[in-house]
């Protein structure tokens, strides 16, 4: 029998049982790819991370991120939560980490209080903003289960964008549309079939509305088993970059509220800046430890 220690944390919240849940295996040496995927499916969370020694000694670790059905090149809240777990277990933890991931090197800076206690982390998207294809209003509305009229297009049509992770269909909606949205699995499948070149077999929908206080958002990815996600860092960063692209400024910051409709309110603090290689974004937030245990295989 082999035992592998794990920790669960709630990410992008300062309240236990809020935010987005994450399971972290701080030492995954000895686990096969199939076992990592099986453990991620067993936890049944949006993501589970497995920490391994880095391939290059100047980096902090190699981090593998699995959702319920597949490994991911990059994701936001798993990096924030993994850095938080590693730092809380190491009193001499550095100010930041460099994680090796399929999307590239991921930089994660720790957030501390005045006494030096680790509160959370901020992750930088590993690539500049990449704006991809536009999809029809009717497609986005059908996936969200809302009328076409609830999708706003004055600023932009539904647009696929990413910065290291999977493309997210960024869609501005009315406040009423945001509240009423219910993902339609059949519509997601039809969208992938109708737009194979744009979606490449995958589609997640990030709907949002802007108000004076910032941004309210919801994310649906039922094709990967995540009916709704309570906090999505890898959608918050392309959204921040895309909003900066639309606004035309040199930098900007947005507080994004997500997960309220699920009863797991989350706060994602996103910011973006124009750089020589394009628009780059970061997202940060607090974390709360929840459970510890062992998986015995």
Residue frames relative to the residue before (quaternion, step in Angstrom):
aa qw qx qy qz dx dy dz
X 1.0000 0.0000 0.0000 0.0000 0.00 0.00 0.00
X 0.1531 -0.7739 0.6095 0.0781 3.58 -1.06 0.82
X 0.1801 -0.7883 0.5826 0.0814 3.57 -0.96 0.88
X 0.0770 -0.7872 0.6119 0.0021 3.57 -0.95 0.96
X 0.3760 -0.7579 0.4984 0.1891 3.53 -0.64 1.19
X 0.0246 -0.7902 0.6122 0.0178 3.57 -1.09 0.73
X 0.1638 -0.7370 0.6470 0.1069 3.52 -1.34 0.43
X 0.1588 -0.7591 0.6158 0.1390 3.58 -1.06 0.66
X 0.0630 -0.7830 0.6188 0.0065 3.52 -1.13 0.79
X 0.3362 -0.6686 0.6135 0.2523 3.52 -1.33 0.39
X 0.1918 -0.8258 0.5294 0.0314 3.53 -0.66 1.20
X 0.8064 0.1998 -0.2261 0.5087 3.54 -1.13 0.85
X 0.6771 0.3866 -0.3202 0.5381 3.53 0.97 0.95
X 0.2758 -0.7301 0.5856 0.2190 3.56 -1.25 0.32
X 0.6439 0.4712 -0.3153 0.5137 3.57 1.33 0.33
X 0.4717 -0.6655 0.4982 0.2940 3.57 -0.84 0.97
X 0.8093 0.2065 -0.2284 0.5003 3.54 -1.08 0.94
X 0.5789 0.4641 -0.4226 0.5205 3.54 1.19 0.65
X 0.7127 0.4800 -0.3009 0.4137 3.55 -1.24 -0.24
X 0.6166 -0.5379 0.4330 0.3782 3.54 -1.30 -0.45
X 0.4134 -0.7334 0.4917 0.2226 3.56 -0.78 1.06
X 0.0036 0.7836 -0.6208 0.0245 3.54 -1.14 0.71
X 0.1890 -0.7345 0.6379 0.1335 3.54 -1.13 0.75
X 0.1077 -0.7976 0.5934 0.0143 3.56 -0.90 1.01
X 0.1610 -0.7361 0.6501 0.0984 3.55 -0.98 0.93
X 0.2871 -0.8221 0.4629 0.1655 3.63 -0.10 1.26
X 0.7745 0.1235 -0.0912 0.6136 3.59 1.21 -0.42
X 0.0276 -0.8491 0.5260 -0.0409 3.56 -0.05 1.34
X 0.3173 0.7553 -0.5185 0.2451 3.58 1.18 0.33
X 0.7554 0.3481 -0.2771 0.4810 3.56 -0.87 1.00
X 0.6104 0.5259 -0.3611 0.4695 3.59 1.24 -0.21
X 0.3638 -0.7158 0.5526 0.2232 3.56 -0.98 0.85
X 0.6812 -0.4578 0.3645 0.4398 3.57 -1.28 0.22
X 0.6727 0.5045 -0.3002 0.4503 3.56 0.89 -0.94
X 0.6569 0.5025 -0.3169 0.4643 3.59 1.01 -0.74
X 0.6156 0.5284 -0.3495 0.4687 3.58 1.03 -0.70
X 0.6717 0.4863 -0.3045 0.4686 3.57 0.88 -0.89
X 0.6498 0.5138 -0.3207 0.4593 3.59 0.97 -0.80
X 0.6513 0.5042 -0.3203 0.4679 3.60 0.99 -0.76
X 0.6334 0.5200 -0.3347 0.4652 3.58 0.99 -0.78
X 0.6562 0.4920 -0.3125 0.4792 3.58 0.98 -0.79
X 0.6447 0.5306 -0.3216 0.4466 3.59 1.03 -0.77
X 0.6599 0.4833 -0.3139 0.4821 3.60 0.96 -0.79
X 0.1906 -0.8343 0.4971 0.1431 3.57 1.19 -0.60
X 0.4202 0.6545 -0.5001 0.3807 3.57 1.04 0.85
X 0.6680 -0.4879 0.3395 0.4476 3.59 -1.19 0.23
X 0.7967 -0.0640 0.0229 0.6005 3.60 1.11 -0.66
X 0.1163 -0.7321 0.6658 0.0844 3.51 -1.38 0.48
X 0.1930 -0.8038 0.5532 0.1029 3.61 -0.92 0.84
X 0.1790 -0.7577 0.6241 0.0662 3.50 -1.26 0.70
X 0.2167 -0.8078 0.5433 0.0733 3.57 -0.59 1.21
X 0.0358 -0.7938 0.6055 -0.0446 3.53 -0.88 1.09
X 0.6247 -0.5132 0.3974 0.4340 3.62 -1.17 0.31
X 0.5256 -0.6440 0.4438 0.3348 3.61 -1.04 0.67
X 0.5109 -0.6178 0.4949 0.3352 3.55 -1.21 0.48
X 0.7592 0.2366 -0.1377 0.5905 3.58 1.17 -0.59
X 0.4864 -0.7320 0.3893 0.2757 3.61 -0.59 1.12
X 0.6072 0.5641 -0.3744 0.4158 3.62 1.12 -0.38
X 0.6484 0.4855 -0.3144 0.4949 3.58 1.29 -0.20
X 0.5951 -0.6253 0.3905 0.3199 3.56 -1.23 0.49
X 0.7793 -0.1755 0.1843 0.5727 3.57 0.88 -0.92
X 0.3500 -0.6445 0.6124 0.2949 3.50 -1.38 0.14
X 0.0995 -0.8107 0.5769 0.0096 3.57 -0.69 1.10
X 0.1252 -0.7771 0.6149 0.0485 3.54 -0.83 1.06
X 0.1702 -0.7971 0.5785 0.0311 3.53 -0.87 1.07
X 0.0366 -0.7975 0.6020 -0.0124 3.56 -0.76 1.08
X 0.2397 -0.6963 0.6463 0.2003 3.54 -1.13 0.69
X 0.7826 -0.3522 0.2103 0.4683 3.59 -1.18 -0.23
X 0.8155 0.2759 -0.1102 0.4968 3.59 1.07 -0.66
X 0.8267 0.0866 -0.0118 0.5558 3.63 1.12 -0.38
X 0.5263 -0.5873 0.5007 0.3569 3.54 -1.34 0.27
X 0.2805 -0.7676 0.5611 0.1315 3.56 -1.11 0.76
X 0.5094 -0.6578 0.4661 0.3008 3.56 -1.10 0.73
X 0.7727 -0.0928 0.1085 0.6185 3.57 1.11 -0.72
X 0.1007 0.7535 -0.6489 0.0316 3.54 -1.24 0.52
X 0.5539 -0.6776 0.3904 0.2855 3.54 -1.08 0.71
X 0.7647 0.3934 -0.2474 0.4465 3.57 0.45 -1.16
X 0.5922 0.5502 -0.4000 0.4321 3.68 1.03 -0.40
X 0.6544 0.4948 -0.3251 0.4704 3.60 1.03 -0.67
X 0.6354 0.5169 -0.3284 0.4703 3.58 0.97 -0.83
X 0.7142 0.4639 -0.2633 0.4531 3.58 0.81 -0.99
X 0.6393 0.5229 -0.3313 0.4562 3.58 1.01 -0.76
X 0.6471 0.5050 -0.3205 0.4727 3.59 0.94 -0.83
X 0.6306 0.5363 -0.3260 0.4566 3.57 1.00 -0.81
X 0.6686 0.4962 -0.3027 0.4639 3.60 0.88 -0.94
X 0.6780 0.4875 -0.3074 0.4564 3.60 0.82 -0.93
X 0.6773 0.4961 -0.3020 0.4516 3.59 0.93 -0.84
X 0.6625 0.5081 -0.3174 0.4497 3.60 0.96 -0.79
X 0.6843 0.4667 -0.2848 0.4825 3.59 1.19 -0.47
X 0.7365 0.3430 -0.1978 0.5484 3.60 1.26 -0.17
X 0.3230 -0.7792 0.5044 0.1844 3.58 -0.32 1.23
X 0.7081 0.4014 -0.2515 0.5236 3.58 1.18 -0.46
X 0.2098 0.8181 -0.5133 0.1524 3.58 1.16 0.54
X 0.5052 -0.6592 0.4632 0.3094 3.60 -1.07 0.71
X 0.6529 -0.4954 0.3882 0.4215 3.55 -1.31 0.02
X 0.8069 0.0383 0.0130 0.5892 3.57 1.14 -0.59
X 0.3013 -0.7263 0.5902 0.1828 3.53 -1.35 0.30
X 0.1875 -0.7194 0.6513 0.1520 3.51 -1.37 0.42
X 0.1024 -0.8182 0.5658 0.0052 3.56 -0.42 1.28
X 0.3312 -0.7099 0.5897 0.1966 3.53 -1.03 0.89
X 0.1007 0.7834 -0.6022 0.1160 3.57 -0.74 1.12
X 0.6838 -0.5047 0.3152 0.4223 3.63 -1.13 0.43
X 0.6688 0.4994 -0.3077 0.4567 3.62 1.08 -0.65
X 0.6950 -0.4052 0.2838 0.5218 3.58 1.24 -0.29
X 0.6889 -0.4276 0.3534 0.4665 3.56 -1.27 -0.24
X 0.1562 -0.7894 0.5917 0.0486 3.55 -0.87 1.03
X 0.2083 -0.7827 0.5790 0.0933 3.56 -0.74 1.11
X 0.0358 -0.7924 0.6082 -0.0297 3.55 -0.85 1.05
X 0.1581 -0.7908 0.5884 0.0587 3.57 -0.66 1.15
X 0.4190 -0.7184 0.5004 0.2407 3.57 -0.93 0.91
X 0.2679 -0.7201 0.6186 0.1644 3.53 -1.22 0.68
X 0.0347 -0.8155 0.5767 -0.0340 3.59 -0.73 1.10
X 0.4539 -0.6388 0.5331 0.3188 3.55 -1.28 0.38
X 0.7598 -0.4029 0.2541 0.4425 3.58 -1.30 0.04
X 0.6819 0.4761 -0.2892 0.4741 3.58 1.17 -0.52
X 0.5910 -0.5924 0.3583 0.4141 3.58 1.28 -0.09
X 0.4774 0.6751 -0.4395 0.3509 3.59 1.26 -0.04
X 0.4510 -0.7026 0.4867 0.2571 3.55 -0.89 0.99
X 0.1726 -0.8065 0.5628 0.0554 3.55 -0.80 1.11
X 0.7705 -0.1783 0.1749 0.5865 3.56 1.11 -0.65
X 0.3546 -0.7223 0.5479 0.2287 3.56 -1.14 -0.58
X 0.2502 -0.7234 0.6192 0.1751 3.51 -1.39 0.24
X 0.1678 -0.8041 0.5670 0.0615 3.56 -0.78 1.06
X 0.3081 -0.7260 0.5879 0.1802 3.53 -1.11 0.80
X 0.4713 -0.6466 0.5125 0.3117 3.58 -0.89 0.88
X 0.4820 -0.7291 0.4044 0.2694 3.61 -0.79 0.95
X 0.7727 0.2495 -0.1428 0.5660 3.60 1.23 -0.30
X 0.5754 -0.5562 0.4458 0.4011 3.61 -1.19 0.33
X 0.6708 -0.4821 0.3801 0.4161 3.54 -1.31 0.35
X 0.0657 -0.7662 0.6387 0.0263 3.53 -1.01 0.90
X 0.1669 -0.7831 0.5944 0.0745 3.57 -0.55 1.16
X 0.1701 -0.8089 0.5600 0.0560 3.55 -0.67 1.13
X 0.8362 -0.2362 0.1646 0.4668 3.57 -1.06 -0.76
X 0.3894 -0.6441 0.5945 0.2830 3.50 -1.38 0.27
X 0.1905 -0.7610 0.6089 0.1175 3.57 -1.14 0.69
X 0.6296 -0.5667 0.3650 0.3863 3.60 -1.13 0.54
X 0.6118 -0.5461 0.4324 0.3749 3.54 -1.20 0.61
X 0.6524 0.5366 -0.3237 0.4263 3.58 0.90 -0.91
X 0.6287 0.5360 -0.3384 0.4504 3.60 1.05 -0.69
X 0.6787 0.4784 -0.2915 0.4749 3.58 0.85 -0.96
X 0.6602 0.5133 -0.3121 0.4509 3.58 0.91 -0.90
X 0.6577 0.5070 -0.3195 0.4563 3.60 0.92 -0.85
X 0.6502 0.5147 -0.3238 0.4555 3.59 0.92 -0.82
X 0.7152 0.4307 -0.2456 0.4925 3.58 1.06 -0.77
X 0.4092 -0.7299 0.4615 0.2945 3.59 1.24 -0.22
X 0.5701 0.5666 -0.3886 0.4506 3.58 1.09 0.72
X 0.6161 -0.5451 0.3960 0.4081 3.63 -1.18 0.34
X 0.6325 -0.5311 0.4003 0.3970 3.56 -1.19 0.53
X 0.6436 0.5588 -0.3228 0.4114 3.58 1.02 -0.83
X 0.6150 0.5585 -0.3507 0.4323 3.60 1.20 -0.36
X 0.6102 0.5140 -0.3482 0.4921 3.60 1.30 -0.18
X 0.2472 -0.7864 0.5545 0.1139 3.56 -0.73 1.11
X 0.0977 -0.8266 0.5539 0.0209 3.58 -0.87 0.94
X 0.3737 0.7454 -0.4895 0.2553 3.62 1.20 0.12
X 0.7353 0.3737 -0.2251 0.5187 3.61 1.03 -0.74
X 0.7812 -0.1828 0.1445 0.5791 3.58 0.98 -0.79
X 0.4624 -0.6238 0.5321 0.3374 3.60 -1.21 0.39
X 0.6753 -0.4272 0.3571 0.4836 3.63 -1.19 0.06
X 0.0237 -0.8384 0.5383 -0.0820 3.55 -0.59 1.22
X 0.3595 -0.7111 0.5661 0.2113 3.55 -0.96 0.92
X 0.1162 0.7847 -0.5982 0.1131 3.56 -0.91 0.98
X 0.0179 0.7851 -0.6183 0.0319 3.55 -1.22 0.54
X 0.1126 -0.7786 0.6084 0.1043 3.57 -1.33 0.18
X 0.8167 -0.0771 -0.0073 0.5719 3.53 0.97 0.92
X 0.7253 0.3522 -0.2218 0.5484 3.56 1.16 -0.56
X 0.7515 -0.3350 0.2758 0.4970 3.54 -1.22 -0.48
X 0.5914 -0.5481 0.4518 0.3816 3.55 -1.24 0.49
X 0.1494 -0.7468 0.6411 0.0945 3.54 -1.14 0.76
X 0.3516 -0.7094 0.5626 0.2379 3.57 -0.95 0.80
X 0.1771 -0.8085 0.5583 0.0579 3.56 -0.17 1.35
X 0.0544 0.8188 -0.5581 0.1226 3.54 -0.54 1.23
X 0.2518 -0.7609 0.5794 0.1479 3.56 -0.68 1.09
X 0.0442 -0.8051 0.5911 -0.0215 3.56 -0.90 0.97
X 0.5991 -0.5333 0.4425 0.4010 3.53 -1.33 0.15
X 0.6401 -0.5083 0.3815 0.4317 3.62 -1.16 0.33
X 0.6437 0.5165 -0.3255 0.4614 3.57 1.02 -0.77
X 0.6443 0.5185 -0.3174 0.4640 3.57 1.03 -0.76
X 0.6244 0.5358 -0.3368 0.4579 3.57 1.02 -0.79
X 0.6925 0.4852 -0.2825 0.4531 3.58 0.88 -0.94
X 0.7359 0.4553 -0.2310 0.4447 3.58 0.98 -0.85
X 0.4845 0.7183 -0.4234 0.2645 3.61 1.15 -0.45
X 0.0451 0.7501 -0.6574 0.0558 3.52 -1.11 0.90
X 0.4026 -0.7520 0.4492 0.2658 3.62 -0.42 1.10
X 0.2373 -0.7494 0.6088 0.1071 3.52 -1.12 0.86
X 0.3584 -0.7716 0.4835 0.2061 3.59 -0.26 1.27
X 0.6442 0.5288 -0.3251 0.4468 3.58 0.96 -0.83
X 0.6469 0.5124 -0.3217 0.4642 3.57 1.00 -0.77
X 0.6171 0.5259 -0.3481 0.4706 3.61 1.03 -0.70
X 0.6646 0.4955 -0.3115 0.4644 3.59 0.90 -0.86
X 0.6599 0.4965 -0.3137 0.4687 3.58 0.95 -0.82
X 0.6288 0.5394 -0.3400 0.4450 3.60 1.03 -0.73
X 0.6540 0.5015 -0.3115 0.4731 3.58 0.97 -0.84
X 0.6631 0.4995 -0.3033 0.4678 3.58 0.98 -0.81
X 0.7028 0.4771 -0.2666 0.4555 3.60 1.00 -0.82
X 0.7894 0.2162 -0.1014 0.5656 3.59 1.15 -0.59
X 0.0055 0.8610 -0.5086 0.0001 3.62 0.70 1.03
X 0.6615 0.5121 -0.3271 0.4394 3.60 0.94 -0.77
X 0.6972 0.4734 -0.2714 0.4649 3.59 1.00 -0.80
X 0.7727 0.3773 -0.1925 0.4728 3.58 0.90 -0.91
X 0.1702 -0.8170 0.5276 0.1589 3.61 1.15 -0.60
X 0.7452 -0.4540 0.2111 0.4405 3.53 0.95 0.96
X 0.7299 0.3485 -0.2119 0.5486 3.59 1.27 0.05
X 0.0923 0.7865 -0.6084 0.0527 3.56 -1.05 0.73
X 0.0415 0.7447 -0.6660 0.0110 3.52 -0.98 0.93
X 0.2815 -0.7806 0.5483 0.1040 3.53 -1.02 0.89
X 0.0720 -0.7790 0.6229 0.0058 3.57 -0.79 1.09
X 0.0492 -0.8049 0.5913 -0.0064 3.56 -0.30 1.26
X 0.0021 0.8113 -0.5828 0.0466 3.55 -1.04 0.74
X 0.0973 -0.7438 0.6501 0.1214 3.51 -1.37 0.27
X 0.3513 -0.7355 0.5485 0.1864 3.54 -1.09 0.78
X 0.0358 0.7693 -0.6378 0.0084 3.53 -1.12 0.73
X 0.7484 -0.4093 0.2595 0.4529 3.56 -1.27 0.07
X 0.6925 0.4928 -0.2740 0.4500 3.59 1.07 -0.71
X 0.7392 -0.3345 0.2413 0.5324 3.62 1.18 -0.30
X 0.6479 -0.4856 0.4082 0.4216 3.54 -0.86 -1.03
X 0.1428 -0.7360 0.6533 0.1052 3.54 -1.14 0.73
X 0.0163 -0.8351 0.5459 -0.0659 3.57 -0.83 0.99
X 0.0813 -0.7416 0.6598 0.0896 3.50 -1.41 0.33
X 0.1506 -0.7970 0.5816 0.0628 3.57 -1.10 0.71
X 0.0850 -0.7937 0.6023 0.0012 3.54 -0.91 1.04
X 0.0943 0.7840 -0.6078 0.0842 3.57 -0.92 0.96
X 0.0190 0.8643 -0.5026 0.0060 3.62 0.71 1.00
X 0.5855 0.5901 -0.3849 0.4011 3.61 1.14 -0.43
X 0.7119 0.3724 -0.2558 0.5377 3.61 1.24 -0.31
X 0.6364 -0.5538 0.3231 0.4288 3.59 1.26 0.24
X 0.6122 0.5096 -0.3642 0.4827 3.61 1.26 0.02
X 0.2773 -0.7886 0.5275 0.1513 3.54 -0.09 1.32
X 0.7505 -0.1372 0.0833 0.6411 3.54 1.03 -0.88
X 0.2777 -0.7572 0.5749 0.1381 3.55 -1.06 0.86
X 0.4046 -0.7540 0.4668 0.2233 3.57 -0.86 0.92
X 0.7872 -0.0238 0.0042 0.6163 3.61 1.22 -0.35
X 0.0293 -0.8344 0.5477 -0.0548 3.57 -0.51 1.18
X 0.2450 -0.8093 0.5194 0.1236 3.56 -0.09 1.30
X 0.6985 0.4693 -0.2761 0.4644 3.58 1.01 -0.79
X 0.6223 0.4315 -0.3696 0.5385 3.57 1.28 0.28
X 0.6123 0.5624 -0.3486 0.4328 3.58 1.11 -0.66
X 0.6685 0.5031 -0.3269 0.4394 3.62 0.94 -0.76
X 0.6834 0.4312 -0.3327 0.4862 3.68 0.78 -0.72
X 0.5992 0.5388 -0.3796 0.4546 3.60 1.08 -0.56
X 0.6511 0.5028 -0.3241 0.4671 3.61 0.89 -0.86
X 0.6628 0.4992 -0.3041 0.4680 3.57 0.93 -0.86
X 0.6662 0.5042 -0.2972 0.4622 3.55 0.98 -0.87
X 0.6360 0.5122 -0.3326 0.4718 3.60 1.00 -0.76
X 0.6349 0.5022 -0.3347 0.4823 3.59 1.02 -0.72
X 0.6087 0.5493 -0.3345 0.4646 3.57 1.03 -0.79
X 0.6958 0.4664 -0.2760 0.4713 3.59 0.90 -0.90
X 0.7036 0.4796 -0.2726 0.4478 3.57 0.93 -0.91
X 0.3940 -0.7676 0.4362 0.2554 3.58 1.17 -0.46
X 0.5012 0.6688 -0.4248 0.3479 3.60 1.22 0.15
X 0.5906 -0.5704 0.4337 0.3713 3.53 -1.34 -0.07
X 0.7856 -0.0609 0.0278 0.6151 3.58 1.19 -0.48
X 0.0137 0.7993 -0.6004 0.0217 3.54 -1.25 0.41
X 0.1677 -0.7695 0.6088 0.0950 3.55 -1.29 0.38
X 0.0520 -0.7993 0.5984 -0.0208 3.53 -1.06 0.84
X 0.2763 -0.7002 0.6310 0.1876 3.56 -1.08 0.79
X 0.1262 -0.8059 0.5779 0.0251 3.56 -0.67 1.14
X 0.1840 -0.7627 0.6146 0.0822 3.54 -0.79 1.10
X 0.0821 0.7852 -0.6051 0.1028 3.57 -0.75 1.08
X 0.7618 0.4201 -0.2717 0.4115 3.58 -1.25 0.38
X 0.4474 0.7102 -0.4568 0.2946 3.61 1.22 -0.15
X 0.6665 0.5140 -0.3047 0.4458 3.57 0.97 -0.84
X 0.6709 0.4819 -0.2840 0.4868 3.59 1.24 -0.39
X 0.4925 -0.6447 0.4391 0.3861 3.56 1.25 -0.27
X 0.6514 0.4340 -0.3175 0.5353 3.58 1.28 0.39
X 0.0775 -0.8454 0.5260 0.0509 3.62 0.51 1.12
X 0.0888 -0.7951 0.5998 -0.0120 3.53 -1.01 0.97
X 0.1626 -0.7539 0.6273 0.1083 3.53 -1.22 0.60
X 0.0562 -0.7823 0.6202 -0.0156 3.54 -0.67 1.18
X 0.1907 -0.7844 0.5842 0.0839 3.56 -0.69 1.12
X 0.0174 -0.8351 0.5460 -0.0641 3.55 -0.20 1.35
X 0.0255 0.7807 -0.6243 0.0134 3.54 -1.16 0.66
X 0.1243 -0.7898 0.5995 0.0365 3.54 -1.18 0.63
X 0.0634 -0.7856 0.6154 0.0108 3.54 -1.20 0.61
X 0.4428 -0.6565 0.5402 0.2849 3.53 -1.15 0.68
X 0.0654 -0.7932 0.6051 -0.0188 3.55 -0.81 1.10
X 0.7027 -0.4634 0.3045 0.4458 3.64 -1.17 0.24
X 0.7467 0.3821 -0.2253 0.4957 3.60 1.04 -0.67
X 0.7607 -0.3067 0.1911 0.5392 3.61 1.22 0.16
X 0.6592 -0.4761 0.3865 0.4351 3.54 -1.28 -0.28
X 0.0689 -0.7954 0.6022 0.0050 3.55 -0.78 1.07
X 0.1503 -0.8146 0.5596 0.0277 3.55 -0.99 0.88
X 0.1653 -0.7469 0.6375 0.0918 3.51 -1.34 0.47
X 0.0580 -0.7750 0.6261 0.0631 3.55 -1.26 0.42
X 0.0166 -0.8155 0.5780 -0.0251 3.55 -0.97 0.88
X 0.1040 0.7871 -0.6056 0.0545 3.49 -1.35 0.18
X 0.5955 -0.5757 0.4378 0.3498 3.50 -1.36 0.15
X 0.2094 -0.7582 0.6056 0.1206 3.56 -1.33 0.33
X 0.1562 -0.7648 0.6192 0.0847 3.55 -1.26 0.55
X 0.3676 -0.7224 0.5315 0.2461 3.65 -0.76 0.93
X 0.1794 -0.8083 0.5566 0.0691 3.58 -1.04 0.77
X 0.8354 -0.0242 0.0784 0.5434 3.61 0.52 -1.15
X 0.1005 -0.7452 0.6518 0.0981 3.54 -1.36 0.41
X 0.2122 0.7897 -0.5589 0.1376 3.55 -1.09 0.62
X 0.4166 -0.6696 0.5488 0.2773 3.53 -1.34 -0.30
X 0.2460 -0.7034 0.6433 0.1756 3.49 -1.20 0.68
X 0.1652 -0.7969 0.5778 0.0611 3.58 -0.69 1.08
X 0.0566 -0.8167 0.5738 -0.0231 3.56 -0.66 1.17
